[in-house]
Amino acid sequence: MTAYPINGKVALATGAARGIGLATARALSARGASVVLCDVAAAEVQRHAEAFGPGRALGIGVDVTDRAALDSAVQATIERFGGLDIVLANAGIAPDPPNTIAAIDEGAFERIVEVDLLGVWRTVRATVDQVIARRGHVLMTSSIYAFSNGMTNAAYAASKAGVEQLGRALRTELAGTGATAGVLYPGWVDTAMVHSSLDQHPAVVRIMDRFLPKPLARRIQPEVVAQAAVRGIEQRAPRIFVPRMWTLLSVLRGVVNPLIDRRLDREPELHAALRELERSASADRTAELTDRGTSAAPAP
């Protein structure tokens, strides 16, 4: 398709208080777009919006699990800037601590799916009419987890695989309307979410060090992802992989993934680390119950 100029467009990004969302909002603004920053951290996005300059940005506190809040954000965008052209459905959370399906807190698992998958769905549904009317573009943040083994991170991986399918379906469904959609697949990004969910847990660190090839484990800055995202929007690209080396693994996933899974099935070191994570979760739950019991005990 022909290039899509960003200058003069209006863009809305969720998860824009930090990380990929904020970096992409800044990159879009640098290309001449007006931007709306949405996040549950309302004070942060409002502060960031002020830094963009008078009349250039709007910060709105939005929980992507709340469809009414998203509708209000879209209405506020239209009232301020006259419409909406570009959407970055980016809000997401990760398990902290990571754990296996057998050991993770059920509420935590379902909360991740609620934000990372259904939050993207609600964002798209709330904005897609505007995007179609203005022949714009929707970009959904998936992950390399969409086609990687999701051990210790199944809720996140399942959500990102779902986002990939939403993006593929939406692009085909928009064909012929003049509007387009794409999927963003970041690798390991150097963000607070990654530090919290991975770096603070020794068993997870050992798994990453032992079973993820060093070139693929290299972390990139949110600004690198943002620049790739903006180029992809300008090209109306269906898929954006950052770093690009992940493209090959995605293409070969049908061949490579069964081989990887078979190897992981036969790794005692991995199995020991997984059991360690489960024991840690069990100990944490026991300690929490003990603390609750102590706090609830009547005074002597």
C-alpha positions in Angstrom: 0.0 0.0 0.0 1.1 3.6 -0.4 2.9 5.3 2.5 0.8 6.7 5.3 1.9 10.2 6.4 1.7 10.7 10.1 2.0 14.5 10.1 -1.3 16.0 11.0 -2.9 12.8 12.2 -4.4 12.1 15.7 -3.0 9.1 17.6 -4.2 7.4 20.8 -1.9 5.0 22.7 -2.8 2.9 25.7 -0.2 1.8 28.3 1.4 5.2 27.6 2.7 6.1 31.1 6.1 4.5 30.3 7.9 2.0 28.2 6.8 1.3 24.6 3.6 3.3 24.8 5.2 6.5 26.0 8.2 6.1 23.6 5.9 5.5 20.6 3.7 8.5 21.5 6.8 10.6 21.6 7.9 9.3 18.2 4.5 9.9 16.7 4.5 13.4 18.0 7.9 14.0 16.5 6.4 13.0 13.1 3.8 15.7 13.6 0.9 13.8 15.1 -1.3 15.0 18.0 -1.3 12.3 20.6 -3.5 11.1 23.4 -1.8 9.2 26.2 -4.0 6.7 28.1 -3.0 4.7 31.2 -4.3 3.8 34.6 -1.6 6.0 35.9 -3.6 9.2 35.2 -1.2 11.6 36.9 1.8 10.3 34.9 0.2 10.5 31.5 -1.1 14.0 32.3 2.4 15.1 33.3 3.9 13.6 30.2 1.2 15.2 28.0 2.2 18.6 29.3 5.8 18.0 28.3 4.7 17.6 24.6 3.9 21.3 24.4 0.6 23.3 24.4 -2.1 21.7 22.3 0.0 18.8 21.2 -1.1 16.1 23.6 -3.8 15.0 26.0 -3.3 12.7 29.0 -6.3 10.6 30.2 -6.6 8.1 33.0 -8.0 4.9 31.4 -8.3 1.3 32.6 -8.5 -0.8 29.4 -10.7 -3.3 31.2 -13.4 -0.6 31.4 -15.1 -0.2 28.1 -17.0 2.9 29.2 -13.7 4.6 30.2 -12.3 3.8 26.7 -15.4 5.3 25.1 -15.0 8.4 27.1 -11.4 8.7 26.1 -12.3 8.4 22.4 -15.0 11.1 22.9 -12.5 13.4 24.6 -10.0 12.8 21.7 -12.6 13.8 19.2 -13.6 16.9 21.2 -10.0 18.0 21.5 -8.5 17.1 18.1 -11.5 16.5 15.9 -11.1 12.8 15.3 -8.9 9.7 15.6 -6.6 8.2 13.0 -4.0 6.0 14.6 -4.5 3.6 17.6 -1.7 1.8 19.5 -3.4 -0.9 21.6 -0.5 -1.5 23.9 -1.5 -1.7 27.6 -0.3 -4.8 29.3 0.9 -6.4 32.5 3.0 -9.5 33.3 3.0 -12.0 36.1 4.9 -11.0 39.2 6.2 -13.5 40.3 6.1 -15.7 37.2 5.1 -19.3 37.8 3.7 -22.4 36.3 0.0 -22.9 35.4 -0.3 -25.3 38.4 1.1 -22.8 40.9 0.2 -19.3 39.7 -2.6 -17.4 41.6 -5.8 -17.9 39.6 -6.8 -14.3 40.0 -3.4 -13.1 38.7 -3.7 -15.4 35.7 -7.1 -14.1 34.8 -6.2 -10.5 35.4 -3.3 -10.7 32.9 -5.7 -12.1 30.2 -8.2 -9.4 31.1 -5.7 -6.6 30.5 -3.4 -8.0 27.8 -6.0 -9.6 25.6 -9.5 -8.3 26.4 -8.0 -4.9 27.1 -6.7 -4.8 23.5 -10.1 -6.1 22.2 -11.9 -3.3 24.1 -9.5 -0.7 22.9 -10.0 -1.8 19.3 -13.7 -2.0 19.5 -14.0 1.5 21.1 -11.8 3.1 18.4 -12.3 1.1 15.2 -15.3 3.1 13.9 -13.2 6.3 13.9 -10.2 4.5 12.3 -12.4 3.2 9.5 -14.1 6.6 9.0 -10.7 8.3 8.7 -8.9 5.5 6.8 -6.4 5.1 9.6 -4.4 2.4 11.2 -4.6 0.2 14.3 -1.4 -1.3 15.7 -1.7 -4.0 18.4 1.2 -4.9 20.7 1.7 -8.6 20.7 5.1 -10.2 21.6 7.6 -12.8 20.6 5.6 -14.8 23.2 2.9 -15.2 20.5 5.0 -18.0 19.0 7.5 -18.9 21.8 7.0 -21.4 24.6 5.2 -19.7 27.4 6.5 -21.7 30.4 6.3 -19.7 33.6 4.4 -17.0 31.7 1.5 -18.8 30.2 -1.2 -16.1 30.8 1.0 -13.5 29.1 1.9 -15.8 26.2 -1.6 -16.9 25.6 -2.8 -13.3 25.6 -0.2 -12.2 23.1 -1.0 -15.1 20.8 -4.6 -14.0 21.0 -3.6 -10.4 20.2 -1.8 -11.7 17.1 -5.0 -13.4 15.9 -7.0 -10.3 16.6 -4.6 -8.3 14.5 -4.6 -10.7 11.6 -8.4 -10.9 11.6 -8.9 -7.2 11.8 -6.5 -6.5 8.9 -8.4 -8.8 6.6 -11.7 -7.5 7.8 -10.6 -3.9 7.1 -9.4 -4.7 3.6 -11.2 -2.5 1.1 -12.2 0.1 3.6 -9.0 2.2 3.3 -8.1 1.5 7.0 -5.5 -1.1 8.0 -4.2 -3.0 11.1 -0.9 -4.4 12.1 0.7 -6.4 14.9 3.9 -5.4 16.8 6.1 -8.2 18.1 8.8 -6.8 20.5 11.5 -9.0 21.8 13.0 -8.5 25.3 12.5 -4.8 26.0 14.3 -3.1 28.8 11.3 -1.9 30.8 10.3 -1.9 34.5 7.7 -4.7 33.7 10.5 -7.0 32.4 12.8 -6.2 35.3 10.0 -6.9 37.9 8.7 -10.1 36.3 12.0 -11.7 35.3 15.1 -10.2 36.9 13.9 -10.5 40.5 13.4 -14.2 40.5 16.6 -16.4 40.5 14.9 -19.5 39.1 13.5 -17.5 36.2 16.9 -15.9 35.6 18.5 -19.4 35.4 15.9 -20.6 32.9 16.5 -17.5 30.7 20.3 -17.8 30.9 20.3 -21.5 30.2 17.7 -21.9 27.5 17.5 -18.6 25.6 20.3 -18.1 23.1 22.3 -15.0 24.0 21.6 -13.1 20.7 17.9 -13.5 21.3 18.1 -12.5 25.0 19.7 -9.2 24.2 17.4 -6.4 25.5 16.5 -3.4 23.5 15.3 0.0 24.6 11.6 1.1 24.2 12.8 3.9 21.9 14.1 1.3 19.4 10.7 -0.4 19.4 8.9 2.9 19.0 10.9 3.9 15.9 10.2 0.5 14.3 6.5 0.9 15.3 6.2 4.3 13.7 8.0 3.1 10.5 5.5 0.2 10.4 2.6 2.6 10.8 3.9 4.8 8.0 4.1 1.7 5.8 0.8 0.2 7.0 2.8 -2.9 7.7 0.9 -6.1 8.8 3.8 -7.3 11.0 6.6 -5.5 12.8 9.3 -7.6 14.5 11.9 -5.9 16.8 14.7 -7.0 16.6 14.2 -8.3 13.1 16.0 -11.6 13.9 12.8 -12.8 15.4 11.1 -12.7 12.0 12.8 -15.9 10.9 11.7 -17.8 14.0 8.1 -16.7 13.5 8.3 -17.9 9.8 9.7 -21.2 10.9 7.5 -21.7 14.0 5.7 -24.7 12.6 9.1 -26.5 12.3 11.1 -25.0 15.1 8.6 -25.0 17.9 8.0 -28.8 18.1 11.8 -29.3 18.2 12.2 -26.7 21.0 9.3 -28.2 23.0 10.8 -31.7 22.7 14.1 -30.5 24.0 12.5 -28.7 26.9 10.6 -31.9 27.8 14.0 -33.6 28.3 15.9 -31.0 30.4 16.2 -31.9 34.1 17.8 -28.6 34.9 14.7 -26.8 33.6 12.4 -29.2 35.4 14.2 -28.5 38.7 13.9 -24.7 38.2 10.2 -25.0 37.6 9.7 -27.1 40.7 11.6 -24.4 42.6 9.2 -21.7 41.4 6.3 -23.8 42.5 7.7 -24.4 45.9 8.3 -20.6 46.3 4.7 -19.9 45.4 3.5 -22.4 47.9 5.7 -20.9 50.6 4.5 -17.4 49.8 0.9 -18.5 50.0 1.5 -20.2 53.3 3.2 -17.1 54.7 0.3 -14.9 53.5 -2.2 -17.1 55.2 -0.2 -17.1 58.4 0.1 -13.3 58.3 -3.7 -13.0 57.8 -4.3 -15.4 60.7 -2.0 -13.4 63.0 -3.6 -10.1 62.1 -7.1 -11.5 62.6 -6.3 -13.0 66.0 -8.1 -11.3 68.9 -5.9 -9.3 71.3 -5.1 -11.1 74.6 
